[in-house]
Amino acid sequence: MALSAPPASPRADAVVVGAGVVGASVAFELARRGREVLVVDALPAAGFGSTSASSAIVRFSYSTAAGCAMAWEGLHYWRGWANHLADGGSEVPDERGLARLVTCGMALVDDGSGWVQRVQGHFDALGVPYESWDAAELARRVPLVDARRLGPPVPVDSERFWADPDDAPPLPGALWSPDAGYVDDPQLASHNLQRAAEARGATFRFRTRVVAVERDAGRVTGVRLEDGSTVAAPVVVNVAGPASARVNDLAGLTGTMRIRTRPMRQEVHHLPSPLDDTGTPLTCLLSDDDSGVYVRPGTGGTLSVGSLEPACDELEWIEDLDDYPATVTPAGWERQTLRLAKRLPGLRIPNRPAGVVGVYDVADDWIPVYDRTDLDGFYVAIGTSGNQFKNAPVAGHCVAELVEAVEGGHDHDADPLVVTARHTGAPLDLGVFSRNREVTPGSSYTVQG
């Protein structure tokens, strides 16, 4: 009796590891270029991990010209989200509806460090609209704000934190970005991208963990999954968020990149906004290095407040992704809400902490790595550091362009690919996001939504 041959391994043109907003975007872009794409994610749904904890802020204030250019380009995707998903075809149906950009403007508080002037220079080069406000204009336009110097940030148990601010000088001012805003549902945005990718033939497998990266003669050949099955593929893209270092290790790439990534825990807190004399809550974004926090308005007069990682605070690195505090802590709540209360004196802080916890994949200089690797066919979109949600559509386009170029024979290491932005036409130099770059001088080292 003849033995039957074992079933052939499933095949794909590309496997994307991770279905957060960036991973779903990469999958969509690869699928629209005609590749058969499989997305695998250990979690139950698209955008269920770090993406779900994102403040989803769409702002353009980055430390590098390339970062600003990518964020400004990203705005145009969010403004035309339905058209982006349709990609020139019929509207992509999503039974949950579509995520929505809320344009509310952002005041980037000038703390006197020169940061605002640096951003302003990038805005000038890119043509990003802005207004320069002095402290009086900030107080007039955002009347809930105390427009005095209250920083630099110190721990809330420090005597300096409670020092009388009566003699504090006014802030230098603020840079106002009228086009900034936020996406109302970051997880829904990921689901939208999933549905758009599926409409172009991509497949998503959830609750599916990659346990090995298959290699042969210096090239990736596929992945092995937790159930023992193997998916053969000539291209694998690691977009695994906080688990990205583990996936790189599976690929034998530990220690091969100059830029490292590691997971960091972050809290974002939710509370009611104070009201001004007209009964109006805070309606704009604030990014306030002088206080060490950023603020995002929400529906129903609520606020979300997150940390800008001031130097006085210890960062919370995670050693075990399966064992960390998954709910907000009283210490984190106190630190961020009290800092915000100094800037918004009318704020009333509830007794019970509320908010979300996220774990971000943080690069050495808080700038992402969008690159190929030393393993041919294995690509990374990692180290997004909690600040790349807004750039996800652009990152997907750039990574797909990189895959197409390198698989077509382009030597990206010797000649870094420059991608032309679809909407603004800006040149996006992917060398800035290289795995082997020097740590970027002057990086802002912050999440900032």
Secondary structure, DSSP 8 states (H G I E B T S, - for coil): ----------B-SEEEE--SHHHHHHHHHHHHTT--EEEE-SSSSTT-SGGGG---EE----SSHHHHHHHHHHHHHHHTHHHHHHTTSS----TT----EEE--EEEEE-SSSHHHHHHHHHHHHT---EEE-HHHHHHHSTTS--B---S---TTSGGGGS--TT--B--EEEEETT-EEES-HHHHHHHHHHHHHHTT-EEE-S--EEEEEEETTEEEEEEETTS-EEE-S-EEE--GGGHHHHHHHTT-TT--SS-EEEEEEEEEEEE--B-TTS-B--SEEEETTTTEEEEE-GGGEEEEEE---TTS--EE-S-TTSS--S--HHHHHHHHHHHHHHSTT----SS--EEEEEEEEETTS--EEEE-SSBTEEEEE-BTT--GGGHHHHHHHHHHHHHHHHTT--TTTS--EEE-TTT--EEEGGGG-TT----TT-------
